Amino acid sequence: WVDHCEFRDGVDGNFDIKNKSDYISVTYSKFHYLKPPKAGGSGGSDDHRYSNLIGSSDGATADRGKLRITFARCWWAPGCKERMPRVRFGKVHLVNNYFNSTVSNKCIAAGVEADIRVESNVFEGVKTPIDLMSGYTAVTAVDNVFTNTTGNQAGNKTAFTPPYSIIKLNKTAVKADVT
């Protein structure tokens, strides 16, 4: 359980979860970047402020059946460019989170065999809240708020149902609670 943490300015990821990690909850944590883009920066990109990678590569098939992760009441704040999170192989539940990085290219990215439930989150001033990449399993997006966003907001197919109950905030209370 990762709770009430602040992650910032990670060179290639603020907080990544990979290599058969399993049953992880990340709650009330903030991910952001204060540093400006750097020419020739890490990851072969001039602006590689990519926050959270779930599953290390398309070939990391040992992650199948693992990477069961919940992000609840987290904040992807200014400076995050992508990977909020980017998911491969995992079953990831994103509930009651706040996304407001105006420099974003995309927020949640569903990659190879990603099974994601995006529920009662607030997306404000971001680009592509949900990126459906090739090879994903399913993304269900329900009861989210999109304010001044561009790009895809919808899921596709029916994602897993979490095997637990969680107290959900009303989506109108998320921003104030998380920030």
Buried (B, 14 or more C-beta within 10 A) or exposed (E): EBEEBEBBEBEBBBBBBBEEBEEBBBBBBBBBBEEEBEEEBBEEBEBBBBBBBBBBEEEBEEBEEBBBBBBBBBBBBBBBBBBBBBBBBBBBBBBBBBBBBEBBBBBBBBBBBBBBBBBBBBBBBBBBBBBBBEEBBBBBBEEBBBEEBEBBBEBBEEBBEBEEEBEBBEBEEBBEEBE
